[in-house]
Amino acid sequence: MLSVACGRPFYPLRSFHGQPNRLVVRRSTASIVERGSPCRPWRSYSSGSLPASSSSSRSRWNARPPGTDGDPAVESRVGSGSSGSPSTSFLSLLCPLLKFFGDFKEVVVLVFRILVRAFSVREGDPSQERNEFLEVATSSLSSLARSPWGSKSLNNINNLESATSPQTYLQIYEFEACPFCRRVREAMTELDLTVEVYPCPKGSLRHRELVRSIGGKEQFPFLVDLNSGVSMYESNDIVKYLFRQYGQGRNPSFGLLESSKEFGTSLRCSLDVTESCTVFTGWVPTLLRAGRGMTLWKNAGKEPSMKLELYSYENSVYSRIVREALCELELPYILHNVGEGSTKSKLLLETSGSNKVPYLIDPNTRLQMGDHKKILSYLFQTYSASS
């Protein structure tokens, strides 16, 4: 009947819950769209203002204008009866935000691809000349991501006797790019520990086999404490052990642990957020540095007879670049952690005449130097297979 009166074909009817040609209307909120004459536009009436002649018929029939099937704007108008409803206001706010974050995501992906491409050009030979600006910029961003950890020593520099140091150096098997190894190195900086580092890059010729022979599997980080006869895997367990054994009763910082099971339920909610932040920020340096300190250099030479010594702290921008090179050359070294407030600051000043890091000592050649660019050049020239 409506088709004949209006002179236009009628549109398909919707069915609800398997009952064709019926529309369940909530009289208090429903808004019905009425189709007028050929010269009149579509009009919307609330349920309380329907014309008397069409009230019953519009409750039974669901006529829809052309091209509006599934249109969110029409659906919201039919469901609410008001253009200023909360749902409409929410959508008007949500859509620009989604568009902004969608564009922001594309920018992040683009920047990441540029960084990866820039590093992949020289990924095969780290001994070649580097883009200094890119090196320092990505290392600085890496330090910023983990800025609360690995920069300061928890020991009081004015109370040297209170520091608890192991009689024999701890041994840590790890590689620089590993985010789990990074948390262990951060804990060692905070505890002001001097340790022996045995780099285990992918393709390792020596140290990975040693880890398998001692611990039974190839997993990192791996700690060996000859003072207590303890050896262990898992970064969480290592961090808790270090603080329990050498932390003078201190507890590990939240950002150093990935799990909060040992804490009370009252703190669990806030700690869960910290855990997510720890995992995310732990991977940031690995991604930004695009594989530096992960793979053995193809021209790496033999292990020197005496271990090199490096004054550093974990979150140092320039020390990171040197540690990556030591890892790629698989050179074992003694790591003196000299964070802010470290008890070793005086020793560094006496040795180098400055309190700046990195500072490298090579007893094999009796060479000492403090500039990271000179250190890189020296390491790759001195400890390559050709030399």
N, C-alpha and C positions, 0 to 999 in steps of 0.2 A: 504494500500500500504506500509506504514511504517512497519507494522508487518511482511509482507512477506520479505521485504528487509533486515530487521534486524534479522530475524530468531527467534524472541522472541514475546510472546503475547503482545499486546498493552494494555495500562492501561486505566482505565475509564476516560471519559471526564468530565470536570466540566462545569456547566451551570451558567450563570450570569444573574440575573434579569429575570429568567424564559425563557431565550433564550438558548437552548442547543447547544453545540458544537461551541460556540463563545467565544472569549476572547478579551476583550477591552484592547489594548496595548497603553501605552503612549510612543511614539517613543523616546522621549528624555531621559527617565529614565528606561524603562523596560529592564529587562535582561531575555533572553530566554534560557532554558536549552535544549541542543540538545543531543539526544541519538545517540551514534555512533554505530559502528559495534560491534559484540560480543566480540571482543578483545580490544575494545577501551573503556575507561572510559567515564563517563558523563562529558561534558564540558559546560562551561557557556560563552555566547557571549553577549556583550552589543548590544543594538538595532542598533548601527551604524556599527557593524562589523559582521553582519550575513552573512553567505555564500549566494551567489546569488541564488543557487538552493533551499535553504530552507527558504528564507526570507518570502515568502508568506505563505508557508505551516505552518511555526512555528507561524505565526500570527493567524492562524485559529485553530491550534491544541495545546492542553496543555498537553503534555506528561510529566509524573512525574516519577522519579526513585522509586524503591520498598522501602516501609517503610518510605517514607518522607511525607505522607499525614498529614498536620497539624504541621510539624516540624518547630519550630520558626526559626531555622538557615536557612532552605531552604526558608521560607517565606521572611525573611529579605533580602536574596540574590536575590530573584526574584523581590522584590519590589525596591531595591536600586541599584543593579548592582555594588556595591563596598563593599569589606569586611571591609573597614575602615570608614564606614558611621557613622554619629553621633548616630544613633539609636543603632548600634552595640556597640559603645563605652559606651553608656549609660547603656545598658544591662550588659556589662562586669563589670561596676562599681556597678550597682544596686544589682545584684545577691549575691555577697559576703556580702553586707550590710544587705540584707534580711536574709541571713543565720546567720549572727552575731546576729542580733536582735532577730531572732527566737530562737537561743540558749540562749541568755540572758533572754528571757521571761521564758524559761523552768527553768532556774536557780532561777529566782525570785519566780516562783510558788513553786518550791521545798523548798526554804528557808521559804516561808510563811507557807507551810504545816508542816514543822518541828517546827516552832514557835507555831502554833496552837496546834499541838500534845503535845508539851512540857507543854503548859499551861492547856490543857484539862485534864491532869493527876490529877491536883490539883484544877481544876476549882470549884468543888463542895464544897471544904472546904478551904477557903483562910487563915484560922488560922494555917494550917499546915506549917511545915518548907519549905522555898522557896529556889530556886536556886538563890543565891544572884547575881552571875555574870549575869544571864539572866535577872533578875529584873532590875539591874542598866543599862545593855546594851540597853534593849528595851526602858527604860525610857529616856535614853540619846539620842537615835535616835528620840524619840518623841519630845524632846525639840529642837533638831536640825531642825526638820521639820518646827517648828513654831518659830524659833530663832528670827526673827525680832519683834515679838510681845509678850507681857506678861512678859517682863524681866525688863523693866525700868519704872520708874515713870516720868511723864512729869512735875511734880511740882518741883520747885526749892527748894532744901533743905535749902538754905540760906535765903529764904524769907518765913517763916512759916505763916505769916499773910496773904499772898496772896492765900493760899490754901482755897478752898471752900469745906467745909465738911458739910454733913447734920447733923442736931441736933439729929435726931433719926436714928438709923442704918437702912439702906435699907435691905429688905428681898428678897432673891433670892431662888426660888425653882428650883432645877436642879439635874442632876446626873453627876458624873465625866466623864463617858465615852462618853457623848453626845457631838458631834463636834460643835453643835450650842451653847450649854451652854459654851463651851470652849471660844468662841469669846467674850461672855459677861464677863467671868472672866478675860480675857486678857484686856478688856477695863477698868475693875475695878482696875487692877494692874497699868495700865498707869495713871489712875486718882487718884491713891493713896487712894482708898476708903476702909473703914472698913464696912463690911456687915455681916448680919446674914444669914448663909447658912442652908437651910433645904433640906437635901438629899432626893431624890425621886427615889430610885432604883426600878427595876421591882420586883413586889411582895411586894411593900411598904405597911406597916400596918397602917401608920398614915398620912404622908405628901401628898400623892397623893389624898387622899380623901379630904384633906384640900384645895388643889388646885381646885378640882371640885366644892367645896362649895363656894369658893371666885370668881373664874373666869368663872365657868360654863362648863369647859371642862378640860380634862387631856392632857395637852400639855406643853412642856418644851423647853426653860427656861420660867419662869414666875416671873415677878418682881412686888414687892409691895413697894411703897414709901409712908410711912405714913406722911411724911413732906408735900407733895403736894396732897395726896389723890389719887395718880395715881397707877393703876395696869395694866399690859400689858403683852401680849405674843409677840412672834416673836423676834428673836435675832437682826435683823437689826433695828427694831423700838426701842428696848431696848438700843442698843449701841448709836444710835443717840440721844435718850432722855438723857442718862447719860452725854454725852459730852455737850449737850445743857444746861443741868441743873447744872452740876458740873465741866464742862471743861474749865471755864474761857474764853469762846469764841473760843476755839480750835475746829477743825474739826476732826472727826474720821479718823484714819489711813485707807488707802485703803484696807489693808489686814484684817481689822475688819469687813468690809461690804461685803455682797454677791451680792448686786445690786448697779449699778452705774447710776440709772435713774435720781438721783437728780443732777448729774454733767453735765457740758456742753458737747456738741457734740464733741468739739475739743479734749477732754480727753477720749472720749468714747472708742476708739480703744485700747489704752494702758490699760484702766481700765478693759476692757473685759478680757484681758490676766491675769490681777491681780485677777479678780474674779475666773477664772478657777483655778489659783494657790491656792486661798483661800479655795475653796471647796476641792481640792485634799489634801492639807497639813492638813486641818482640820480633815480629816478622818484618816490620817496616825497614830496618837497616839492611836486612837480607835482600829485600826487593829493590831498595834504592841503590844499593851497591852492585846490583845486577850480577851476582855470582863471584865477586871478589872474595878471595880467601876461602874458596870452596874446592878448587881442582888443582892437582899437582901440575906444576909447569913442566912441559915436556923436556926442557933442557936442564932440569934441576940436577945438581951434582951430588957428590957424596957427602955424608954427614961429617962435620969437622970433629977433631979430636976433643976439643973443649967447647962447652956450651957458651953461646953468646949471652949477654946480659942486656936487658931492656928496662929502663925506667919509664913507667907509663901508668895510666889509670884507664879503666874500661871505657868511659864515655869521652875520652879525649879525641878531638876531631883528627889531629895529625897522627896520633899514636895508632889509631885504627888502621890507617893506610899502611903503616910499617908492619903491624901485626899480620895484615893480610898477605904482605910479601913474604914474611917469615913462614906463613902457613903454605903458601904456594911453592916455596922452596923446600918445605918439610924440614926446616932447621929447628932443632930443639933449643930452647933458651930459658934462662932464669928471668922470671918476670917479677920486678920490684914494683908493687902497686903503691903509687904515691898520689893518693887523692888529697883533696883539701883537708888540712888538719892532720896529715899523716905523720907518724913518728919518724919516717924515713926522709922527710923534707930536708933535714939538716945534712944527712948523708949525701943526698943529691946535690945540695949546694956546695959541699966540700969536694965532691967528685968532679962536677961539671962547671962550677963557678956560677951556676944559675939554677933557678927552680923550675925551668921550663922542660916540658916533655914533648916528644919522645927524646930519649938520650940512649944511644947504643954504645956498648963496650964489647969489642971483639978481642978476647985474649989470644986468639990464634994469630992475629996480625998486629996486636997491640995498638989497635986503632980505636979512637973514641970520637963520636960526632953527635951533633944534636939537631941538624936540619933534616926534616923528613925527606926532602927531594934528594939530598946528597946520600942519605941512608939507602933509599931505594936504588939509586944508581950503583952504589957500592955493593949491595947485596947481590944484585943480578949479575954484576960483572965478576964478583969474587967467587960466588958459589954456583956458577953455571957448569954444566958438564964439560964445556970446551976449556974452561980455565983449570 
